[in-house]
Amino acid sequence: MTDALVDAPTDLRIRLLREEDWDAVVALEERAYAASGLSEGREALRSRHRASPDTCFVLEHPGGQGGPGVVGGVGGYLLALPYPLFRCPDLARSEDRDGAGGGGDAGGRPTNMHAHDLVVAEELRGRGLSLRMLRHLEETARTAGYRTVSLVAVRGSHVLWTRLGYRARPEIDLPESYGTRAVYMAMPLDPVPARPLPHPTDPTPGPHSRAEVG
């Protein structure tokens, strides 16, 4: 996959995450999760990216524009990586320690793409940007031949992801690092893109939004 720009609402665009984005990504992640004890830290985040750099994206303001919640021109990010269906990364461990992707499906490459972490800056929420980034990941995974996309919804956000077609799987055991309200969710990838929602609102409003996503 090339580092191509993808249209997004207003003057925002989605592109692949670059080395110079890490200070912004870490700052956004800490603001979203530190207070609730779900922050992973820089090294764990970077290990997810190393496992699959072609499926990790940032939401960029061209020219570094944006308000105080937009760090270095980056208004959000999405980290995703191949992972066997019904398994997910442990927030307390890096992929380097566990082995990238946690192993394949039936001894081969996983056929599931796991949307691990999705954050949009507070001031940019409510504009459909989380949905746009997630749909971009789904299309990327579909084109690459993946059959499903999964995520872990935390702090009661599974209701929001259900509206986007993800099915809750409460019987799947999760690492303790996700807390008591986390729910594993997955969605099959159809051969054609899903139809857009009639009212594309941001599915992760407020500070309690991890598309953790796993």
Solvent accessible surface area in square Angstrom, and as a share of the most:
residue,aa,sasa,rsa
1,M,113,0.50
2,T,103,0.60
3,D,64,0.33
4,A,55,0.43
5,L,91,0.45
6,V,46,0.27
7,D,122,0.63
8,A,13,0.10
9,P,35,0.22
10,T,98,0.57
11,D,69,0.36
12,L,5,0.02
13,R,70,0.26
14,I,0,0.00
15,R,9,0.03
16,L,20,0.10
17,L,9,0.05
18,R,89,0.33
19,E,110,0.49
20,E,125,0.56
21,D,6,0.03
22,W,6,0.02
23,D,96,0.50
24,A,6,0.04
25,V,0,0.00
26,V,14,0.08
27,A,30,0.23
28,L,3,0.02
29,E,0,0.00
30,E,85,0.38
31,R,106,0.39
32,A,10,0.08
33,Y,0,0.00
34,A,57,0.44
35,A,113,0.87
36,S,53,0.34
37,G,63,0.61
38,L,12,0.06
39,S,41,0.27
40,E,24,0.11
41,G,28,0.27
42,R,100,0.36
43,E,99,0.44
44,A,11,0.08
45,L,0,0.00
46,R,60,0.22
47,S,0,0.00
48,R,0,0.00
49,H,31,0.14
50,R,113,0.41
51,A,30,0.23
52,S,13,0.09
53,P,66,0.42
54,D,65,0.34
55,T,10,0.06
56,C,0,0.00
57,F,1,0.00
58,V,0,0.00
59,L,1,0.00
60,E,20,0.09
61,H,15,0.07
62,P,44,0.28
63,G,81,0.78
64,G,50,0.48
65,Q,109,0.48
66,G,46,0.44
67,G,29,0.28
68,P,136,0.85
69,G,11,0.10
70,V,15,0.08
71,V,41,0.24
72,G,75,0.72
73,G,3,0.03
74,V,2,0.01
75,G,0,0.00
76,G,0,0.00
77,Y,0,0.00
78,L,0,0.00
79,L,0,0.00
80,A,0,0.00
81,L,0,0.00
82,P,24,0.15
83,Y,9,0.03
84,P,8,0.05
85,L,58,0.29
86,F,73,0.30
87,R,127,0.46
88,C,17,0.10
89,P,1,0.00
90,D,33,0.17
91,L,10,0.05
92,A,75,0.58
93,R,118,0.43
94,S,11,0.07
95,E,1,0.00
96,D,89,0.46
97,R,174,0.63
98,D,60,0.31
99,G,35,0.33
100,A,67,0.52
101,G,7,0.07
102,G,12,0.11
103,G,44,0.42
104,G,30,0.29
105,D,40,0.21
106,A,118,0.92
107,G,83,0.80
108,G,39,0.37
109,R,136,0.50
110,P,13,0.08
111,T,42,0.24
112,N,1,0.00
113,M,1,0.01
114,H,0,0.00
115,A,0,0.00
116,H,0,0.00
117,D,0,0.00
118,L,1,0.01
119,V,3,0.01
120,V,1,0.01
121,A,1,0.00
122,E,78,0.35
123,E,80,0.36
124,L,7,0.03
125,R,31,0.11
126,G,56,0.53
127,R,89,0.32
128,G,6,0.05
129,L,0,0.00
130,S,0,0.00
131,L,11,0.06
132,R,90,0.33
133,M,1,0.01
134,L,0,0.00
135,R,49,0.18
136,H,27,0.12
137,L,0,0.00
138,E,3,0.01
139,E,69,0.31
140,T,23,0.13
141,A,0,0.00
142,R,38,0.14
143,T,110,0.64
144,A,54,0.42
145,G,48,0.46
146,Y,21,0.08
147,R,170,0.62
148,T,24,0.14
149,V,0,0.00
150,S,0,0.00
151,L,0,0.00
152,V,0,0.00
153,A,0,0.00
154,V,1,0.00
155,R,46,0.17
156,G,21,0.20
157,S,7,0.04
158,H,61,0.27
159,V,92,0.53
160,L,44,0.22
161,W,0,0.00
162,T,73,0.42
163,R,127,0.46
164,L,8,0.04
165,G,44,0.43
166,Y,3,0.01
167,R,162,0.59
168,A,35,0.27
169,R,55,0.20
170,P,108,0.68
171,E,103,0.46
172,I,35,0.18
173,D,135,0.70
174,L,41,0.20
175,P,36,0.22
176,E,170,0.76
177,S,33,0.21
178,Y,4,0.01
179,G,45,0.43
180,T,143,0.83
181,R,151,0.55
182,A,18,0.14
183,V,25,0.14
184,Y,1,0.00
185,M,0,0.00
186,A,12,0.10
187,M,19,0.08
188,P,92,0.58
189,L,20,0.10
190,D,78,0.41
191,P,125,0.78
192,V,99,0.57
193,P,86,0.54
194,A,50,0.38
195,R,217,0.79
196,P,114,0.72
197,L,42,0.21
198,P,116,0.73
199,H,141,0.63
200,P,78,0.49
201,T,65,0.38
202,D,9,0.05
203,P,4,0.02
204,T,2,0.01
205,P,75,0.47
206,G,31,0.30
207,P,69,0.43
208,H,110,0.49
209,S,2,0.02
210,R,0,0.00
211,A,0,0.00
212,E,0,0.00
213,V,0,0.00
214,G,0,0.00
